[in-house]
């Protein structure tokens, strides 16, 4: 079996493990930072003219076992830094409201896979048709699974923005998983926009490459908010040592470089950081 095939299999296996690592017997936190009171939803001001809403797609407390972060030589270090044997996580999506637009970053697993995004959006007074722009960090199914339902686009009015590098990487893959990804993208037809990092995006969105987790994994800045996707999966563990990687990072060396780069960037620029797998409501006002 060649290395490309092995990496592709690991890619899909990691996504499946990620979607499964939750514990349903604990209550999903509500409220948190800001004034949101709907279960699984928090709302906060994030600078002049920007409202940030977290919508948790998972139901119940989510924890990732330490062994997912062992790597080749890190098991002893991981156990020392995470003595509980697991680390809190989440599956979160974010709506940023700015310049009269509602922008959704990632879509979670989708209702067919147990995702709660649409139900919680409804409870928060947001319909799929209200979303003007859909912006995707990368193509794992816990980030794009909610884009379609029964093969049709869920966000019927949204212009969709995806990194060209990520699109090209998945287009070159074979197998059922890659086919599903391409069908998901195809459901949006002419509303799907594949951008390069030199391209200007609407509403002042700044897209920046953060490869490693996937080839085209991308972080986004809107004002003082930095949406970091899967830069970290076990925040409380990895923030202690940024060289620790989960099994799902395709290129661990690149993932470490990206992690260090954007943690430093967020600290220097005093940014609000929102991660799709950060614990609680997913938002850190400082790192």
C-alpha positions as CSV (number, residue, x, y, z in Angstrom):
1,X,0.0,0.0,0.0
2,X,1.5,3.4,-1.0
3,X,2.0,6.3,1.3
4,X,-0.7,8.4,-0.4
5,X,-3.3,5.7,0.1
6,X,-2.2,5.3,3.8
7,X,-2.5,9.0,4.5
8,X,-6.0,9.1,2.8
9,X,-7.2,6.2,5.0
10,X,-5.9,7.9,8.1
11,X,-7.6,11.1,7.0
12,X,-11.0,9.5,6.9
13,X,-10.5,7.3,10.0
14,X,-9.5,10.4,12.0
15,X,-12.7,12.3,11.1
16,X,-14.8,9.3,12.1
17,X,-13.1,9.1,15.5
18,X,-13.5,12.8,16.0
19,X,-17.3,12.7,15.5
20,X,-17.6,9.8,17.9
21,X,-15.6,11.1,20.9
22,X,-18.4,12.4,23.1
23,X,-20.0,11.6,26.4
24,X,-23.8,12.0,26.3
25,X,-24.5,11.8,30.0
26,X,-23.3,15.4,30.8
27,X,-25.4,18.5,30.1
28,X,-24.5,20.8,27.2
29,X,-23.4,24.1,28.7
30,X,-25.6,27.1,28.0
31,X,-24.9,30.8,28.3
32,X,-21.2,31.2,29.0
33,X,-19.5,34.3,27.7
34,X,-21.9,37.0,26.5
35,X,-25.7,37.3,26.8
36,X,-26.8,34.1,25.0
37,X,-29.1,31.9,27.1
38,X,-30.3,29.3,24.5
39,X,-28.9,25.8,25.2
40,X,-25.8,25.3,23.1
41,X,-25.7,28.9,22.0
42,X,-23.7,31.9,23.3
43,X,-23.7,35.4,21.9
44,X,-21.2,38.2,22.5
45,X,-20.0,41.5,21.2
46,X,-16.6,41.0,19.5
47,X,-15.6,44.6,18.7
48,X,-17.2,47.5,16.9
49,X,-19.9,46.3,14.5
50,X,-19.3,42.6,15.1
51,X,-21.5,40.1,16.9
52,X,-20.2,36.6,17.5
53,X,-22.5,33.6,18.1
54,X,-21.2,30.2,19.0
55,X,-23.5,27.3,18.1
56,X,-22.5,24.0,19.5
57,X,-23.2,21.1,17.1
58,X,-22.6,18.3,19.6
59,X,-24.9,17.3,22.4
60,X,-23.5,16.7,25.8
61,X,-19.9,17.1,27.1
62,X,-17.3,16.0,24.7
63,X,-13.9,14.7,25.8
64,X,-11.0,13.3,23.8
65,X,-8.9,10.5,25.3
66,X,-5.2,11.2,25.9
67,X,-4.2,8.3,23.6
68,X,-5.4,10.4,20.6
69,X,-2.5,12.7,21.3
70,X,0.3,10.2,21.9
71,X,2.1,10.4,18.6
72,X,5.3,8.3,18.4
73,X,7.0,9.5,21.6
74,X,4.6,11.8,23.5
75,X,2.6,9.4,25.6
76,X,4.4,10.1,28.9
77,X,4.3,13.8,28.3
78,X,0.6,13.8,27.4
79,X,-0.3,11.8,30.5
80,X,1.7,14.2,32.7
81,X,0.0,17.3,31.2
82,X,-3.4,15.7,31.1
83,X,-3.7,13.7,34.4
84,X,-7.5,13.2,34.0
85,X,-6.9,10.9,31.1
86,X,-8.9,13.0,28.6
87,X,-9.3,16.6,27.5
88,X,-12.5,18.6,27.1
89,X,-13.5,19.5,23.5
90,X,-16.5,20.4,21.4
91,X,-17.8,20.7,17.9
92,X,-18.7,24.3,17.4
93,X,-19.7,26.5,14.5
94,X,-19.7,30.3,14.5
95,X,-22.0,33.0,13.1
96,X,-20.4,36.5,12.7
97,X,-22.8,39.3,12.0
98,X,-21.1,42.3,10.5
99,X,-21.8,44.9,7.8
100,X,-25.4,43.7,7.6
101,X,-24.5,40.1,6.8
102,X,-24.7,36.8,8.6
103,X,-21.6,34.7,8.0
104,X,-21.5,31.1,9.1
105,X,-18.1,29.4,9.6
106,X,-18.4,25.6,9.2
107,X,-21.6,23.6,9.5
108,X,-20.8,20.7,11.9
109,X,-21.8,17.0,11.3
110,X,-25.3,17.5,9.9
111,X,-28.6,16.4,11.3
112,X,-28.2,12.9,9.9
113,X,-25.1,12.4,11.9
114,X,-26.5,13.8,15.1
115,X,-25.6,17.4,14.6
116,X,-27.6,20.0,16.5
117,X,-26.7,23.1,14.4
118,X,-30.0,23.7,12.7
119,X,-32.1,23.1,15.8
120,X,-30.0,25.5,17.8
121,X,-29.9,28.1,15.1
122,X,-33.7,27.9,15.1
123,X,-33.9,28.3,18.8
124,X,-31.6,31.4,18.5
125,X,-33.8,32.9,15.8
126,X,-31.6,32.2,12.8
127,X,-32.9,30.2,9.8
128,X,-30.7,28.6,7.1
129,X,-32.1,31.2,4.7
130,X,-30.7,34.0,6.9
131,X,-27.1,33.0,6.2
132,X,-25.6,35.2,3.6
133,X,-22.1,33.6,3.5
134,X,-20.8,30.2,4.4
135,X,-17.1,30.0,5.0
136,X,-15.3,26.7,5.4
137,X,-12.1,26.0,7.3
138,X,-11.5,22.5,5.8
139,X,-13.4,19.5,4.4
140,X,-13.7,17.0,7.3
141,X,-17.3,15.9,7.7
142,X,-17.7,17.4,11.2
143,X,-17.2,20.7,9.4
144,X,-19.1,20.3,6.1
145,X,-21.6,17.6,7.0
146,X,-24.3,20.2,7.7
147,X,-24.0,21.8,4.3
148,X,-26.4,19.3,2.6
149,X,-29.5,17.4,3.6
150,X,-30.9,14.7,1.4
151,X,-28.4,15.7,-1.2
152,X,-29.6,19.3,-1.4
153,X,-28.0,22.6,-0.2
154,X,-29.2,23.6,3.3
155,X,-28.2,27.2,3.1
156,X,-30.2,28.2,0.1
157,X,-29.2,31.9,0.0
158,X,-25.6,31.6,1.0
159,X,-22.5,32.3,-1.1
160,X,-20.0,29.6,-0.2
161,X,-16.3,30.3,0.2
162,X,-13.7,27.4,0.3
163,X,-9.9,27.4,0.0
164,X,-8.7,26.4,-3.4
165,X,-5.9,24.4,-1.9
166,X,-8.3,22.3,0.2
167,X,-10.7,21.8,-2.7
168,X,-7.8,20.6,-5.0
169,X,-6.5,18.2,-2.3
170,X,-9.8,16.5,-1.9
171,X,-10.5,16.5,-5.7
172,X,-7.3,14.5,-6.1
173,X,-8.3,11.9,-3.6
174,X,-10.2,8.7,-4.4
175,X,-12.7,6.7,-2.4
176,X,-16.2,7.1,-1.1
177,X,-15.3,9.8,1.4
178,X,-13.7,12.1,-1.2
179,X,-16.7,11.5,-3.5
180,X,-19.1,12.6,-0.8
181,X,-17.0,15.8,-0.2
182,X,-17.2,16.7,-3.9
183,X,-20.9,16.0,-4.1
184,X,-21.4,18.3,-1.1
185,X,-19.5,21.1,-2.8
186,X,-21.4,20.5,-6.0
187,X,-24.8,20.9,-4.3
188,X,-24.0,24.7,-4.2
189,X,-23.4,25.0,-7.9
190,X,-22.5,28.5,-9.0
191,X,-22.7,29.8,-5.4
192,X,-19.5,27.9,-4.6
193,X,-16.4,30.2,-4.7
194,X,-12.9,28.7,-4.6
195,X,-10.4,31.3,-3.5
196,X,-6.7,31.7,-3.3
197,X,-5.0,33.4,-0.3
198,X,-4.3,36.4,-2.4
199,X,-8.0,37.0,-3.1
200,X,-10.0,39.6,-1.2
201,X,-13.1,38.1,0.4
202,X,-16.3,40.0,1.2
203,X,-17.0,41.8,4.5
204,X,-13.3,42.2,5.2
205,X,-12.7,38.5,5.9
206,X,-9.0,37.7,5.8
207,X,-8.1,34.1,4.9
208,X,-4.7,32.7,5.9
209,X,-3.2,29.3,5.2
210,X,-2.7,27.0,8.2
211,X,-1.8,23.7,6.6
212,X,-1.0,20.5,8.5
213,X,-4.3,19.3,9.8
214,X,-5.3,19.1,6.2
215,X,-3.5,20.4,3.1
216,X,-5.7,23.5,2.8
217,X,-6.8,24.0,6.4
218,X,-7.5,27.8,6.7
219,X,-7.9,30.3,9.5
220,X,-10.0,33.5,9.1
221,X,-9.8,36.9,10.7
222,X,-12.8,39.2,10.9
223,X,-12.0,42.4,12.9
224,X,-10.5,41.2,16.2
225,X,-11.9,37.7,15.8
226,X,-9.7,34.8,14.7
227,X,-11.6,31.7,13.6
228,X,-8.9,28.9,13.8
229,X,-10.8,25.8,12.8
230,X,-8.9,22.7,13.9
231,X,-5.7,24.4,14.9
232,X,-6.2,22.6,18.3
233,X,-8.4,19.7,19.2
234,X,-7.6,19.4,22.9
235,X,-7.0,23.0,23.9
236,X,-6.2,22.5,27.6
237,X,-3.5,20.0,26.7
238,X,-2.1,21.5,23.6
239,X,-1.8,25.0,24.8
240,X,0.8,23.7,27.3
241,X,2.9,22.3,24.5
242,X,2.1,23.3,21.0
243,X,4.2,20.5,19.6
244,X,1.6,17.9,20.7
245,X,-0.6,16.7,17.8
246,X,-3.8,14.7,17.6
247,X,-3.9,11.6,15.3
248,X,-6.0,13.6,12.9
249,X,-3.3,16.0,11.8
250,X,-2.2,14.8,8.3
251,X,1.2,16.5,8.3
252,X,2.2,16.9,12.0
253,X,5.3,19.0,11.3
254,X,3.2,21.5,9.3
255,X,0.5,21.4,11.9
256,X,2.9,22.3,14.7
257,X,4.3,25.2,12.6
258,X,0.8,26.5,11.9
259,X,-0.2,26.1,15.6
260,X,2.8,28.1,16.8
261,X,2.4,30.8,14.1
262,X,-1.2,31.6,14.9
263,X,-1.0,31.3,18.6
264,X,1.8,33.9,18.4
265,X,-0.2,36.0,16.0
266,X,-3.3,36.0,18.2
267,X,-1.2,37.0,21.3
268,X,0.6,39.8,19.5
269,X,-2.6,41.2,18.1
270,X,-4.7,40.6,21.2
271,X,-7.3,38.7,19.2
272,X,-10.4,36.9,20.3
273,X,-9.9,33.3,19.2
274,X,-12.6,30.8,18.3
275,X,-11.8,27.2,17.7
276,X,-14.1,24.5,16.4
277,X,-13.0,22.1,19.1
278,X,-12.2,24.5,21.9
279,X,-14.0,23.6,25.2
280,X,-17.1,25.3,26.4
281,X,-18.5,27.9,24.0
282,X,-15.3,27.7,22.0
283,X,-14.2,31.3,22.4
284,X,-11.0,32.4,24.1
285,X,-10.5,36.1,24.8
286,X,-6.8,35.5,25.2
287,X,-4.4,32.6,24.7
